């Protein structure tokens, strides 16, 4: 399953947090963005329980995170420029 996570980060912790998140195998994509949130992560998890564990025990415990918002992907129609079969 794929989950999109928006993170709100204290500016002084941004670089160190990015370095930590890059090392996590579940984080398959990591973007620094403009707008209300600071980082957008694409997380790949085996199940909702696995996702919850990664989020609660590993991501949200990192220093500098002020908040998060998660979106569970229900279906992928197109990824990396490729159309996916229904």
Biopython code that builds the backbone (N, CA, C, O; Angstrom):
import numpy as np
from Bio.PDB.StructureBuilder import StructureBuilder

atoms = [
    (1, "UNK", "N", (0.835, -1.181, 0.000)),
    (1, "UNK", "CA", (0.000, 0.000, 0.000)),
    (1, "UNK", "C", (0.879, 1.244, 0.000)),
    (1, "UNK", "O", (1.980, 1.251, 0.552)),
    (2, "UNK", "N", (0.377, 2.272, -0.619)),
    (2, "UNK", "CA", (1.093, 3.553, -0.644)),
    (2, "UNK", "C", (0.347, 4.573, 0.205)),
    (2, "UNK", "O", (-0.883, 4.613, 0.229)),
    (3, "UNK", "N", (1.126, 5.396, 0.901)),
    (3, "UNK", "CA", (0.564, 6.472, 1.705)),
    (3, "UNK", "C", (1.357, 7.741, 1.419)),
    (3, "UNK", "O", (2.587, 7.723, 1.395)),
    (4, "UNK", "N", (0.650, 8.831, 1.204)),
    (4, "UNK", "CA", (1.271, 10.138, 1.021)),
    (4, "UNK", "C", (1.219, 10.838, 2.372)),
    (4, "UNK", "O", (0.150, 10.971, 2.967)),
    (5, "UNK", "N", (2.368, 11.283, 2.852)),
    (5, "UNK", "CA", (2.430, 11.963, 4.146)),
    (5, "UNK", "C", (2.937, 13.381, 3.932)),
    (5, "UNK", "O", (3.995, 13.583, 3.334)),
    (6, "UNK", "N", (2.192, 14.353, 4.414)),
    (6, "UNK", "CA", (2.621, 15.750, 4.435)),
    (6, "UNK", "C", (3.170, 16.032, 5.822)),
    (6, "UNK", "O", (2.502, 15.761, 6.820)),
    (7, "UNK", "N", (4.390, 16.579, 5.898)),
    (7, "UNK", "CA", (4.989, 16.903, 7.187)),
    (7, "UNK", "C", (5.194, 18.400, 7.326)),
    (7, "UNK", "O", (5.582, 19.083, 6.378)),
    (8, "UNK", "N", (4.925, 18.893, 8.520)),
    (8, "UNK", "CA", (5.156, 20.283, 8.885)),
    (8, "UNK", "C", (6.381, 20.273, 9.793)),
    (8, "UNK", "O", (6.373, 19.633, 10.844)),
    (9, "UNK", "N", (7.435, 20.983, 9.389)),
    (9, "UNK", "CA", (8.749, 20.840, 10.015)),
    (9, "UNK", "C", (9.281, 22.196, 10.471)),
    (9, "UNK", "O", (9.097, 23.207, 9.794)),
    (10, "UNK", "N", (9.945, 22.201, 11.630)),
    (10, "UNK", "CA", (10.656, 23.398, 12.077)),
    (10, "UNK", "C", (11.840, 23.606, 11.136)),
    (10, "UNK", "O", (12.586, 22.666, 10.862)),
    (11, "UNK", "N", (12.015, 24.816, 10.646)),
    (11, "UNK", "CA", (13.042, 25.109, 9.644)),
    (11, "UNK", "C", (14.436, 24.681, 10.088)),
    (11, "UNK", "O", (15.209, 24.177, 9.273)),
    (12, "UNK", "N", (14.769, 24.866, 11.341)),
    (12, "UNK", "CA", (16.119, 24.542, 11.807)),
    (12, "UNK", "C", (16.406, 23.038, 11.800)),
    (12, "UNK", "O", (17.564, 22.631, 11.902)),
    (13, "UNK", "N", (15.356, 22.205, 11.680)),
    (13, "UNK", "CA", (15.537, 20.749, 11.665)),
    (13, "UNK", "C", (15.347, 20.134, 10.276)),
    (13, "UNK", "O", (15.465, 18.920, 10.114)),
    (14, "UNK", "N", (15.056, 20.961, 9.286)),
    (14, "UNK", "CA", (14.714, 20.448, 7.960)),
    (14, "UNK", "C", (15.806, 19.566, 7.363)),
    (14, "UNK", "O", (15.529, 18.439, 6.953)),
    (15, "UNK", "N", (17.018, 20.051, 7.310)),
    (15, "UNK", "CA", (18.103, 19.297, 6.662)),
    (15, "UNK", "C", (18.396, 17.978, 7.363)),
    (15, "UNK", "O", (18.568, 16.950, 6.708)),
    (16, "UNK", "N", (18.456, 18.001, 8.695)),
    (16, "UNK", "CA", (18.751, 16.760, 9.417)),
    (16, "UNK", "C", (17.602, 15.766, 9.289)),
    (16, "UNK", "O", (17.827, 14.558, 9.213)),
    (17, "UNK", "N", (16.379, 16.270, 9.264)),
    (17, "UNK", "CA", (15.227, 15.396, 9.097)),
    (17, "UNK", "C", (15.230, 14.757, 7.709)),
    (17, "UNK", "O", (14.949, 13.566, 7.576)),
    (18, "UNK", "N", (15.538, 15.525, 6.696)),
    (18, "UNK", "CA", (15.626, 14.982, 5.336)),
    (18, "UNK", "C", (16.679, 13.875, 5.295)),
    (18, "UNK", "O", (16.438, 12.822, 4.704)),
    (19, "UNK", "N", (17.833, 14.096, 5.908)),
    (19, "UNK", "CA", (18.890, 13.079, 5.925)),
    (19, "UNK", "C", (18.407, 11.793, 6.591)),
    (19, "UNK", "O", (18.709, 10.698, 6.114)),
    (20, "UNK", "N", (17.665, 11.916, 7.681)),
    (20, "UNK", "CA", (17.142, 10.740, 8.378)),
    (20, "UNK", "C", (16.089, 10.014, 7.545)),
    (20, "UNK", "O", (16.112, 8.787, 7.441)),
    (21, "UNK", "N", (15.171, 10.768, 6.957)),
    (21, "UNK", "CA", (14.098, 10.157, 6.175)),
    (21, "UNK", "C", (14.629, 9.465, 4.924)),
    (21, "UNK", "O", (14.079, 8.449, 4.499)),
    (22, "UNK", "N", (15.691, 10.003, 4.333)),
    (22, "UNK", "CA", (16.284, 9.379, 3.143)),
    (22, "UNK", "C", (16.801, 7.977, 3.441)),
    (22, "UNK", "O", (16.901, 7.153, 2.532)),
    (23, "UNK", "N", (17.127, 7.697, 4.679)),
    (23, "UNK", "CA", (17.672, 6.399, 5.068)),
    (23, "UNK", "C", (16.591, 5.343, 5.334)),
    (23, "UNK", "O", (16.905, 4.160, 5.465)),
    (24, "UNK", "N", (15.345, 5.754, 5.412)),
    (24, "UNK", "CA", (14.264, 4.812, 5.715)),
    (24, "UNK", "C", (13.813, 4.086, 4.450)),
    (24, "UNK", "O", (13.396, 4.735, 3.490)),
    (25, "UNK", "N", (13.887, 2.753, 4.426)),
    (25, "UNK", "CA", (13.498, 2.021, 3.216)),
    (25, "UNK", "C", (12.028, 2.175, 2.849)),
    (25, "UNK", "O", (11.679, 2.063, 1.673)),
    (26, "UNK", "N", (11.160, 2.427, 3.819)),
    (26, "UNK", "CA", (9.730, 2.595, 3.540)),
    (26, "UNK", "C", (9.430, 3.908, 2.829)),
    (26, "UNK", "O", (8.401, 4.028, 2.163)),
    (27, "UNK", "N", (10.308, 4.887, 2.959)),
    (27, "UNK", "CA", (10.130, 6.174, 2.282)),
    (27, "UNK", "C", (10.678, 6.020, 0.867)),
    (27, "UNK", "O", (11.888, 6.065, 0.650)),
    (28, "UNK", "N", (9.768, 5.836, -0.093)),
    (28, "UNK", "CA", (10.200, 5.584, -1.470)),
    (28, "UNK", "C", (10.376, 6.867, -2.272)),
    (28, "UNK", "O", (11.094, 6.874, -3.272)),
    (29, "UNK", "N", (9.733, 7.953, -1.851)),
    (29, "UNK", "CA", (9.911, 9.262, -2.479)),
    (29, "UNK", "C", (9.868, 10.312, -1.375)),
    (29, "UNK", "O", (9.142, 10.173, -0.390)),
    (30, "UNK", "N", (10.658, 11.361, -1.560)),
    (30, "UNK", "CA", (10.747, 12.425, -0.553)),
    (30, "UNK", "C", (10.915, 13.753, -1.275)),
    (30, "UNK", "O", (11.862, 13.934, -2.040)),
    (31, "UNK", "N", (9.997, 14.679, -1.031)),
    (31, "UNK", "CA", (9.990, 15.964, -1.713)),
    (31, "UNK", "C", (9.973, 17.109, -0.708)),
    (31, "UNK", "O", (9.227, 17.068, 0.270)),
    (32, "UNK", "N", (10.788, 18.122, -0.945)),
    (32, "UNK", "CA", (10.694, 19.386, -0.209)),
    (32, "UNK", "C", (9.826, 20.288, -1.064)),
    (32, "UNK", "O", (10.098, 20.464, -2.252)),
    (33, "UNK", "N", (8.770, 20.870, -0.470)),
    (33, "UNK", "CA", (7.770, 21.571, -1.264)),
    (33, "UNK", "C", (7.470, 22.961, -0.717)),
    (33, "UNK", "O", (7.825, 23.300, 0.412)),
    (34, "UNK", "N", (6.809, 23.751, -1.549)),
    (34, "UNK", "CA", (6.286, 25.048, -1.105)),
    (34, "UNK", "C", (4.869, 24.834, -0.601)),
    (34, "UNK", "O", (4.277, 23.778, -0.825)),
    (35, "UNK", "N", (4.335, 25.818, 0.069)),
    (35, "UNK", "CA", (2.960, 25.725, 0.555)),
    (35, "UNK", "C", (2.924, 25.542, 2.057)),
    (35, "UNK", "O", (3.894, 25.839, 2.754)),
    (36, "UNK", "N", (1.810, 25.054, 2.546)),
    (36, "UNK", "CA", (1.625, 24.900, 3.990)),
    (36, "UNK", "C", (2.548, 23.852, 4.600)),
    (36, "UNK", "O", (3.080, 24.057, 5.691)),
    (37, "UNK", "N", (2.743, 22.742, 3.916)),
    (37, "UNK", "CA", (3.627, 21.701, 4.434)),
    (37, "UNK", "C", (5.044, 21.914, 3.909)),
    (37, "UNK", "O", (5.266, 22.665, 2.958)),
    (38, "UNK", "N", (5.987, 21.244, 4.543)),
    (38, "UNK", "CA", (7.397, 21.410, 4.168)),
    (38, "UNK", "C", (7.947, 20.214, 3.411)),
    (38, "UNK", "O", (8.755, 20.372, 2.495)),
    (39, "UNK", "N", (7.512, 19.015, 3.790)),
    (39, "UNK", "CA", (7.971, 17.790, 3.141)),
    (39, "UNK", "C", (6.774, 16.936, 2.762)),
    (39, "UNK", "O", (5.774, 16.889, 3.479)),
    (40, "UNK", "N", (6.890, 16.261, 1.625)),
    (40, "UNK", "CA", (5.902, 15.273, 1.213)),
    (40, "UNK", "C", (6.644, 13.963, 1.012)),
    (40, "UNK", "O", (7.629, 13.901, 0.277)),
    (41, "UNK", "N", (6.161, 12.920, 1.671)),
    (41, "UNK", "CA", (6.767, 11.603, 1.582)),
    (41, "UNK", "C", (5.790, 10.646, 0.934)),
    (41, "UNK", "O", (4.582, 10.747, 1.148)),
    (42, "UNK", "N", (6.301, 9.723, 0.149)),
    (42, "UNK", "CA", (5.514, 8.591, -0.308)),
    (42, "UNK", "C", (6.087, 7.394, 0.443)),
    (42, "UNK", "O", (7.267, 7.067, 0.319)),
    (43, "UNK", "N", (5.226, 6.754, 1.222)),
    (43, "UNK", "CA", (5.645, 5.620, 2.043)),
    (43, "UNK", "C", (4.991, 4.359, 1.505)),
    (43, "UNK", "O", (3.798, 4.347, 1.201)),
    (44, "UNK", "N", (5.775, 3.306, 1.390)),
    (44, "UNK", "CA", (5.261, 2.011, 0.978)),
    (44, "UNK", "C", (5.226, 1.108, 2.207)),
    (44, "UNK", "O", (6.241, 0.922, 2.878)),
    (45, "UNK", "N", (4.059, 0.553, 2.497)),
    (45, "UNK", "CA", (3.892, -0.295, 3.677)),
    (45, "UNK", "C", (3.184, -1.587, 3.285)),
    (45, "UNK", "O", (2.435, -1.630, 2.309)),
    (46, "UNK", "N", (3.429, -2.626, 4.053)),
    (46, "UNK", "CA", (2.821, -3.932, 3.785)),
    (46, "UNK", "C", (1.342, -3.966, 4.160)),
    (46, "UNK", "O", (0.564, -4.710, 3.562)),
    (47, "UNK", "N", (0.957, -3.165, 5.146)),
    (47, "UNK", "CA", (-0.416, -3.176, 5.643)),
    (47, "UNK", "C", (-0.660, -1.869, 6.394)),
    (47, "UNK", "O", (0.263, -1.085, 6.613)),
    (48, "UNK", "N", (-1.900, -1.648, 6.780)),
    (48, "UNK", "CA", (-2.216, -0.445, 7.553)),
    (48, "UNK", "C", (-1.524, -0.496, 8.914)),
    (48, "UNK", "O", (-1.121, 0.540, 9.442)),
    (49, "UNK", "N", (-1.386, -1.678, 9.477)),
    (49, "UNK", "CA", (-0.694, -1.827, 10.760)),
    (49, "UNK", "C", (0.783, -1.472, 10.624)),
    (49, "UNK", "O", (1.356, -0.810, 11.489)),
    (50, "UNK", "N", (1.389, -1.921, 9.528)),
    (50, "UNK", "CA", (2.797, -1.593, 9.262)),
    (50, "UNK", "C", (2.959, -0.089, 9.067)),
    (50, "UNK", "O", (3.891, 0.514, 9.598)),
    (51, "UNK", "N", (2.051, 0.511, 8.306)),
    (51, "UNK", "CA", (2.108, 1.958, 8.105)),
    (51, "UNK", "C", (2.016, 2.702, 9.434)),
    (51, "UNK", "O", (2.799, 3.615, 9.699)),
    (52, "UNK", "N", (1.055, 2.305, 10.263)),
    (52, "UNK", "CA", (0.884, 2.962, 11.564)),
    (52, "UNK", "C", (2.158, 2.861, 12.388)),
    (52, "UNK", "O", (2.562, 3.832, 13.029)),
    (53, "UNK", "N", (2.784, 1.713, 12.378)),
    (53, "UNK", "CA", (4.026, 1.517, 13.127)),
    (53, "UNK", "C", (5.131, 2.436, 12.611)),
    (53, "UNK", "O", (5.834, 3.069, 13.398)),
    (54, "UNK", "N", (5.280, 2.507, 11.296)),
    (54, "UNK", "CA", (6.301, 3.379, 10.697)),
    (54, "UNK", "C", (6.017, 4.836, 11.054)),
    (54, "UNK", "O", (6.927, 5.572, 11.434)),
    (55, "UNK", "N", (4.769, 5.248, 10.934)),
    (55, "UNK", "CA", (4.406, 6.631, 11.219)),
    (55, "UNK", "C", (4.616, 6.974, 12.692)),
    (55, "UNK", "O", (5.314, 7.935, 13.016)),
    (56, "UNK", "N", (4.021, 6.200, 13.569)),
    (56, "UNK", "CA", (4.019, 6.528, 14.995)),
    (56, "UNK", "C", (5.364, 6.275, 15.668)),
    (56, "UNK", "O", (5.825, 7.091, 16.466)),
    (57, "UNK", "N", (5.986, 5.158, 15.352)),
    (57, "UNK", "CA", (7.207, 4.767, 16.064)),
    (57, "UNK", "C", (8.492, 5.289, 15.443)),
    (57, "UNK", "O", (9.518, 5.374, 16.117)),
    (58, "UNK", "N", (8.440, 5.647, 14.141)),
    (58, "UNK", "CA", (9.686, 6.057, 13.493)),
    (58, "UNK", "C", (9.660, 7.472, 12.946)),
    (58, "UNK", "O", (10.620, 8.217, 13.141)),
    (59, "UNK", "N", (8.594, 7.865, 12.268)),
    (59, "UNK", "CA", (8.580, 9.188, 11.645)),
    (59, "UNK", "C", (8.221, 10.275, 12.654)),
    (59, "UNK", "O", (8.968, 11.242, 12.805)),
    (60, "UNK", "N", (7.101, 10.134, 13.340)),
    (60, "UNK", "CA", (6.634, 11.205, 14.217)),
    (60, "UNK", "C", (7.490, 11.393, 15.469)),
    (60, "UNK", "O", (7.348, 12.401, 16.161)),
    (61, "UNK", "N", (8.366, 10.451, 15.767)),
    (61, "UNK", "CA", (9.262, 10.605, 16.921)),
    (61, "UNK", "C", (10.508, 11.426, 16.583)),
    (61, "UNK", "O", (11.295, 11.763, 17.468)),
    (62, "UNK", "N", (10.679, 11.742, 15.313)),
    (62, "UNK", "CA", (11.860, 12.499, 14.905)),
    (62, "UNK", "C", (11.730, 13.957, 15.336)),
    (62, "UNK", "O", (10.643, 14.535, 15.332)),
    (63, "UNK", "N", (12.859, 14.522, 15.702)),
    (63, "UNK", "CA", (12.902, 15.907, 16.182)),
    (63, "UNK", "C", (12.578, 16.885, 15.058)),
    (63, "UNK", "O", (13.056, 16.737, 13.934)),
    (64, "UNK", "N", (11.757, 17.887, 15.378)),
    (64, "UNK", "CA", (11.481, 18.969, 14.442)),
    (64, "UNK", "C", (10.170, 18.862, 13.705)),
    (64, "UNK", "O", (9.819, 19.769, 12.949)),
    (65, "UNK", "N", (9.420, 17.767, 13.900)),
    (65, "UNK", "CA", (8.134, 17.630, 13.216)),
    (65, "UNK", "C", (7.046, 18.285, 14.066)),
    (65, "UNK", "O", (6.851, 17.929, 15.228)),
    (66, "UNK", "N", (6.346, 19.240, 13.472)),
    (66, "UNK", "CA", (5.271, 19.954, 14.167)),
    (66, "UNK", "C", (3.900, 19.354, 13.903)),
    (66, "UNK", "O", (2.955, 19.627, 14.643)),
    (67, "UNK", "N", (3.778, 18.539, 12.857)),
    (67, "UNK", "CA", (2.492, 17.934, 12.536)),
    (67, "UNK", "C", (2.567, 17.151, 11.252)),
    (67, "UNK", "O", (3.538, 17.247, 10.501)),
    (68, "UNK", "N", (1.529, 16.373, 11.006)),
    (68, "UNK", "CA", (1.482, 15.570, 9.788)),
    (68, "UNK", "C", (0.042, 15.406, 9.324)),
    (68, "UNK", "O", (-0.912, 15.692, 10.047)),
    (69, "UNK", "N", (-0.071, 14.940, 8.100)),
    (69, "UNK", "CA", (-1.357, 14.675, 7.477)),
    (69, "UNK", "C", (-1.088, 13.527, 6.518)),
    (69, "UNK", "O", (-0.172, 13.613, 5.700)),
    (70, "UNK", "N", (-1.867, 12.456, 6.602)),
    (70, "UNK", "CA", (-1.628, 11.270, 5.777)),
    (70, "UNK", "C", (-2.796, 10.987, 4.847)),
    (70, "UNK", "O", (-3.956, 11.186, 5.205)),
    (71, "UNK", "N", (-2.476, 10.524, 3.660)),
    (71, "UNK", "CA", (-3.469, 10.161, 2.653)),
    (71, "UNK", "C", (-3.165, 8.740, 2.178)),
    (71, "UNK", "O", (-2.105, 8.501, 1.601)),
    (72, "UNK", "N", (-4.067, 7.805, 2.408)),
    (72, "UNK", "CA", (-3.890, 6.437, 1.939)),
    (72, "UNK", "C", (-4.338, 6.370, 0.485)),
    (72, "UNK", "O", (-5.448, 6.785, 0.150)),
    (73, "UNK", "N", (-3.476, 5.849, -0.371)),
    (73, "UNK", "CA", (-3.786, 5.733, -1.795)),
    (73, "UNK", "C", (-4.716, 4.530, -1.988)),
    (73, "UNK", "O", (-4.370, 3.404, -1.631)),
    (74, "UNK", "N", (-5.885, 4.780, -2.551)),
    (74, "UNK", "CA", (-6.851, 3.709, -2.792)),
    (74, "UNK", "C", (-6.584, 2.980, -4.105)),
    (74, "UNK", "O", (-6.751, 1.764, -4.196)),
    (75, "UNK", "N", (-6.171, 3.731, -5.111)),
    (75, "UNK", "CA", (-5.886, 3.130, -6.422)),
    (75, "UNK", "C", (-4.933, 4.044, -7.175)),
    (75, "UNK", "O", (-5.057, 5.267, -7.109)),
    (76, "UNK", "N", (-3.995, 3.459, -7.882)),
    (76, "UNK", "CA", (-3.048, 4.218, -8.690)),
    (76, "UNK", "C", (-3.404, 4.040, -10.160)),
    (76, "UNK", "O", (-3.409, 2.920, -10.672)),
    (77, "UNK", "N", (-3.699, 5.137, -10.832)),
    (77, "UNK", "CA", (-4.049, 5.100, -12.252)),
    (77, "UNK", "C", (-2.833, 5.318, -13.141)),
    (77, "UNK", "O", (-2.740, 4.761, -14.234)),
    (78, "UNK", "N", (-1.900, 6.140, -12.654)),
    (78, "UNK", "CA", (-0.711, 6.459, -13.431)),
    (78, "UNK", "C", (0.404, 6.760, -12.450)),
    (78, "UNK", "O", (0.194, 7.485, -11.477)),
    (79, "UNK", "N", (1.601, 6.206, -12.696)),
    (79, "UNK", "CA", (2.725, 6.466, -11.805)),
    (79, "UNK", "C", (4.000, 6.535, -12.620)),
    (79, "UNK", "O", (4.236, 5.721, -13.513)),
    (80, "UNK", "N", (4.820, 7.530, -12.293)),
    (80, "UNK", "CA", (6.102, 7.710, -12.970)),
    (80, "UNK", "C", (5.924, 7.803, -14.490)),
    (80, "UNK", "O", (6.764, 7.322, -15.251)),
    (81, "UNK", "N", (4.818, 8.429, -14.924)),
    (81, "UNK", "CA", (4.556, 8.624, -16.341)),
    (81, "UNK", "C", (3.958, 7.420, -17.041)),
    (81, "UNK", "O", (3.708, 7.461, -18.246)),
    (82, "UNK", "N", (3.727, 6.354, -16.302)),
    (82, "UNK", "CA", (3.204, 5.130, -16.919)),
    (82, "UNK", "C", (1.755, 4.895, -16.479)),
    (82, "UNK", "O", (1.425, 4.953, -15.295)),
    (83, "UNK", "N", (0.910, 4.629, -17.469)),
    (83, "UNK", "CA", (-0.469, 4.242, -17.166)),
    (83, "UNK", "C", (-0.464, 2.843, -16.596)),
    (83, "UNK", "O", (0.259, 1.972, -17.081)),
    (84, "UNK", "N", (-1.263, 2.621, -15.574)),
    (84, "UNK", "CA", (-1.342, 1.310, -14.949)),
    (84, "UNK", "C", (-2.662, 0.663, -15.308)),
    (84, "UNK", "O", (-3.686, 1.341, -15.391)),
    (85, "UNK", "N", (-2.648, -0.644, -15.521)),
    (85, "UNK", "CA", (-3.874, -1.360, -15.888)),
    (85, "UNK", "C", (-4.832, -1.371, -14.718)),
    (85, "UNK", "O", (-4.423, -1.445, -13.559)),
    (86, "UNK", "N", (-6.095, -1.297, -15.033)),
    (86, "UNK", "CA", (-7.151, -1.304, -14.008)),
    (86, "UNK", "C", (-7.367, -2.717, -13.511)),
    (86, "UNK", "O", (-8.213, -2.945, -12.645)),
]
sb = StructureBuilder()
sb.init_structure("model")
sb.init_model(0)
sb.init_chain("A")
sb.init_seg("    ")
for serial, (resi, resn, name, xyz) in enumerate(atoms, 1):
    if name == "N":
        sb.init_residue(resn, " ", resi, " ")
    sb.init_atom(name, np.array(xyz, "f"), 0.0, 1.0, " ", f" {name:<3s}", serial, name[0])
structure = sb.get_structure()
